[in-house]
Amino acid sequence: MFNLGRMHSYKSKLAGIITAAVGTVALVVNNFAEIHIINDFDADQHGFLYWWIVLFGLYMMAFSKEKNEDERVQAVRAFAMRAAFTLAMASTMSIAITAWAVKDMSFKASDLLILPTFCLLMYHVLFHIGIHFDGVFKYSNHPDIALPKPQKEKGFGYILYFVIIAILLGLMAYKTMMVQ
């Protein structure tokens, strides 16, 4: 199951869905009523554990084959992965800039898990938009894949990334002000 060279089977996707769902339910329930699986952990450590379960399930889903894996699915996956990676890098850089600008920045270790979770969720959203709403999706131009030609980017993606980075910077600044 943990091979780095190939995609996981479709059964791993189903296991990932179940794992992410169980982790999400445990995370939500832990916010309202503390669930203690390990007696030595406190509520924050359990929340951290549940984030890891959600991330593991999302990872299994992201790197598993579809039921009908073909060139179109691979092109859609490549676009979604590129967009999620770009979002992850932009978010990481915006957090670094915020940490540089705001000297007294404090947050819990579990807050760091929000970024990969958000990026994996963005990957899944873009991937399923590309799979299910084919006419809306923009493909890259591969000569060996018979797909529609890509349209020129009109800057919407850059504007979207700028807005997301601005929101992240604002949230980080707001959070650091609330701590003081």
Secondary structure, DSSP 8 states (H G I E B T S, - for coil): ---SSS-B-HHHHHHHHHHHHHHHHHHHHHHHS---SSTT--HHHHHHHHHHHHHHHHHHHHTB--SS--HHHHHHHHHHHHHHHHHHHHHHHHHHHHHHHSSS----GGGGGHHHHHHHHHHHHHHHHHHH-GGG------TTS---------SHHHHHHHHHHHHHHHHHHHHHHHH-
